[in-house]
Amino acid sequence: MPPALLAIALLFGVTFCYVAVCAGSPFGNCRKCRGMGHALKTDRKGRLKRGKDCRRCKATGKRIRAGRWLYNRWARIYRAGTAD
C-alpha cells in the first residue's frame, strides 16, 4: 500500500472515530476546571476547599465538543436556508 493511500485511510479513520464520539457524547469535560465546575483552593492548614465557580463552563463542568459545535452551526444555517 502506498504511503499516501495509507495516510488518507488513517485520516478517514480518525475523522470517523471523532464523528462517532461527537454523536455519542456531544459534551466533554471543561478543560479549565477538569469537569468539576469550580476551582480548588487550600486553606491555611493545607486542606482543599471549594473555590470560585468556573467562568468558562458556568459551573456545569461540561463544554460542547468542537465537532458538535460545527455540526450544530451547519444544521442551523441549513434549516434557516431551506425554511419557507
Backbone as JSON, one array per atom type, in Angstrom:
{
  "sequence": "MPPALLAIALLFGVTFCYVAVCAGSPFGNCRKCRGMGHALKTDRKGRLKRGKDCRRCKATGKRIRAGRWLYNRWARIYRAGTAD",
  "N": [[0.86, -1.18, 0.0], [0.67, 2.15, -0.94], [2.32, 4.96, 0.68], [0.86, 7.39, 0.67], [-1.78, 6.62, 0.25], [-2.17, 5.1, 2.53], [-1.95, 7.11, 4.47], [-4.19, 8.66, 3.85], [-6.24, 6.83, 4.36], [-5.85, 6.45, 7.1], [-6.39, 9.04, 8.02], [-9.13, 9.27, 7.33], [-10.11, 7.28, 9.04], [-9.53, 8.31, 11.62], [-11.06, 10.64, 11.52], [-13.66, 9.56, 11.24], [-13.88, 8.21, 13.69], [-13.82, 10.41, 15.47], [-16.16, 11.73, 14.71], [-18.0, 9.83, 15.51], [-17.6, 9.91, 18.29], [-18.44, 12.53, 18.83], [-21.12, 12.35, 18.12], [-22.07, 10.41, 19.89], [-21.37, 11.35, 22.43], [-21.84, 14.42, 22.96], [-20.92, 16.37, 24.7], [-18.04, 17.27, 26.53], [-15.64, 17.16, 29.24], [-14.94, 20.23, 30.93], [-12.03, 22.02, 30.14], [-10.72, 23.8, 31.74], [-11.61, 23.62, 34.46], [-11.53, 20.94, 34.72], [-13.88, 19.42, 34.65], [-15.12, 19.7, 37.1], [-16.49, 22.02, 37.73], [-15.8, 24.05, 39.35], [-13.06, 25.8, 40.92], [-10.27, 24.55, 42.84], [-9.13, 25.35, 46.07], [-6.8, 25.89, 48.72], [-6.93, 25.98, 52.25], [-5.38, 27.73, 55.05], [-4.32, 25.68, 56.49], [-3.77, 23.77, 54.64], [-5.74, 22.16, 53.69], [-8.07, 21.06, 51.21], [-10.41, 23.2, 49.62], [-13.54, 24.3, 48.29], [-13.42, 26.39, 45.5], [-13.92, 29.35, 43.53], [-16.71, 29.48, 41.2], [-16.43, 28.08, 37.94], [-15.81, 30.15, 35.19], [-15.71, 29.65, 32.51], [-17.26, 27.35, 31.87], [-19.54, 27.96, 33.19], [-20.03, 26.81, 35.69], [-20.99, 24.24, 35.18], [-19.33, 22.2, 34.46], [-19.11, 21.02, 32.04], [-18.49, 21.12, 28.49], [-19.16, 21.94, 25.07], [-18.23, 19.84, 22.43], [-15.85, 20.51, 19.79], [-16.41, 19.48, 17.21], [-19.13, 18.87, 17.43], [-20.13, 21.42, 17.87], [-19.55, 22.62, 15.41], [-21.2, 21.04, 13.75], [-23.75, 21.68, 14.8], [-23.84, 24.4, 14.15], [-23.74, 24.27, 11.32], [-26.15, 22.84, 10.83], [-28.06, 24.66, 11.8], [-27.73, 26.82, 10.02], [-28.39, 25.53, 7.65], [-31.08, 24.8, 8.09], [-32.2, 27.35, 8.32], [-31.81, 28.29, 5.76], [-33.37, 26.62, 4.16], [-35.92, 26.88, 5.02], [-39.25, 27.87, 4.42]],
  "CA": [[0.0, 0.0, 0.0], [1.5, 3.37, -0.98], [2.22, 5.77, 1.89], [-0.19, 8.42, 0.56], [-3.06, 5.93, 0.45], [-2.23, 4.75, 3.94], [-2.21, 8.35, 5.22], [-5.58, 9.04, 3.61], [-7.08, 5.87, 5.09], [-5.7, 6.77, 8.52], [-7.11, 10.29, 8.25], [-10.56, 8.94, 7.32], [-10.4, 6.51, 10.25], [-9.53, 9.22, 12.77], [-12.22, 11.52, 11.36], [-14.86, 8.78, 11.53], [-13.92, 7.98, 15.14], [-14.18, 11.67, 16.13], [-17.58, 11.96, 14.44], [-18.74, 8.9, 16.38], [-17.52, 10.43, 19.66], [-19.28, 13.73, 18.89], [-22.52, 11.94, 18.06], [-22.41, 9.64, 21.09], [-21.18, 12.16, 23.63], [-21.55, 15.76, 22.42], [-20.31, 17.23, 25.7], [-16.86, 16.76, 27.21], [-15.3, 17.9, 30.46], [-14.33, 21.55, 30.77], [-10.58, 21.89, 30.28], [-10.2, 24.7, 32.77], [-11.9, 23.1, 35.8], [-11.45, 19.48, 34.61], [-15.18, 18.8, 34.85], [-15.64, 19.86, 38.46], [-17.38, 23.17, 37.78], [-15.23, 25.07, 40.24], [-11.64, 25.66, 41.2], [-9.94, 24.07, 44.18], [-8.18, 26.16, 46.8], [-6.43, 25.31, 50.01], [-6.94, 26.94, 53.34], [-4.06, 27.92, 55.61], [-3.82, 24.4, 57.01], [-3.45, 22.92, 53.51], [-6.89, 21.33, 53.3], [-8.73, 21.53, 50.0], [-11.71, 23.86, 49.75], [-14.16, 24.67, 47.02], [-13.09, 27.75, 45.1], [-14.94, 30.06, 42.75], [-17.3, 28.76, 40.08], [-15.71, 28.22, 36.67], [-16.48, 31.09, 34.3], [-15.75, 29.12, 31.14], [-18.39, 26.42, 31.69], [-20.64, 28.46, 34.03], [-20.16, 25.88, 36.82], [-21.6, 22.96, 34.82], [-18.28, 21.2, 34.32], [-19.16, 20.44, 30.7], [-18.33, 22.01, 27.35], [-19.56, 21.28, 23.84], [-17.07, 19.48, 21.62], [-15.69, 21.35, 18.6], [-17.11, 18.87, 16.09], [-20.57, 19.03, 17.64], [-20.4, 22.84, 17.68], [-19.58, 22.86, 13.96], [-22.39, 20.4, 13.22], [-24.9, 22.49, 15.21], [-23.82, 25.63, 13.35], [-24.12, 23.9, 9.96], [-27.56, 22.47, 10.82], [-28.84, 25.88, 11.99], [-27.68, 27.57, 8.76], [-29.13, 24.75, 6.65], [-32.53, 24.95, 8.38], [-32.61, 28.73, 8.03], [-31.79, 28.49, 4.31], [-34.37, 25.81, 3.47], [-37.26, 27.18, 5.55], [-40.04, 28.74, 3.54]],
  "C": [[0.9, 1.24, 0.0], [1.3, 4.22, 0.27], [1.1, 6.82, 1.83], [-1.56, 7.8, 0.8], [-3.24, 5.53, 1.9], [-2.54, 5.98, 4.8], [-3.66, 8.79, 5.05], [-6.52, 8.13, 4.38], [-7.02, 6.14, 6.59], [-6.46, 8.05, 8.88], [-8.62, 10.07, 8.26], [-10.96, 8.18, 8.58], [-10.49, 7.4, 11.48], [-10.74, 10.15, 12.71], [-13.51, 10.79, 11.71], [-15.0, 8.52, 13.04], [-14.33, 9.25, 15.89], [-15.65, 12.01, 15.91], [-18.43, 11.07, 15.33], [-18.72, 9.39, 17.83], [-18.43, 11.65, 19.82], [-20.76, 13.37, 18.87], [-22.93, 11.23, 19.34], [-22.33, 10.46, 22.36], [-20.83, 13.59, 23.21], [-20.88, 16.7, 23.42], [-19.12, 16.53, 26.34], [-16.62, 17.57, 28.46], [-14.66, 19.23, 30.11], [-12.83, 21.4, 31.0], [-10.02, 22.76, 31.39], [-10.4, 24.13, 34.17], [-11.86, 21.58, 35.85], [-12.76, 18.79, 34.97], [-15.77, 18.96, 36.23], [-16.61, 21.01, 38.58], [-16.88, 24.28, 38.67], [-13.74, 24.8, 40.42], [-11.46, 25.08, 42.59], [-8.92, 25.02, 44.79], [-7.8, 25.41, 48.07], [-6.53, 26.4, 51.07], [-5.53, 27.02, 53.94], [-3.47, 26.65, 56.2], [-3.48, 23.41, 55.88], [-4.58, 22.01, 53.08], [-7.55, 21.93, 52.06], [-10.1, 22.12, 50.31], [-12.25, 24.11, 48.35], [-13.83, 26.13, 46.73], [-14.25, 28.38, 44.34], [-15.48, 29.17, 41.63], [-16.5, 29.07, 38.81], [-16.49, 29.15, 35.75], [-16.61, 30.53, 32.89], [-16.97, 28.24, 30.91], [-19.61, 26.82, 32.51], [-21.03, 27.45, 35.1], [-20.89, 24.59, 36.47], [-20.57, 21.86, 34.75], [-18.23, 20.59, 32.94], [-18.95, 21.53, 29.65], [-18.77, 21.24, 26.12], [-18.31, 21.01, 23.02], [-17.04, 20.31, 20.34], [-16.45, 20.78, 17.41], [-18.62, 19.02, 16.21], [-20.97, 20.48, 17.44], [-20.49, 23.16, 16.19], [-20.83, 22.24, 13.33], [-23.64, 21.22, 13.56], [-24.98, 23.78, 14.38], [-24.26, 25.35, 11.93], [-25.61, 23.59, 9.88], [-28.45, 23.7, 10.96], [-28.88, 26.7, 10.7], [-28.48, 26.85, 7.68], [-30.63, 24.89, 6.85], [-33.01, 26.34, 8.03], [-32.67, 28.96, 6.52], [-32.88, 27.72, 3.58], [-35.79, 26.1, 3.97], [-37.99, 28.11, 4.6], [-40.83, 29.76, 4.32]]
}
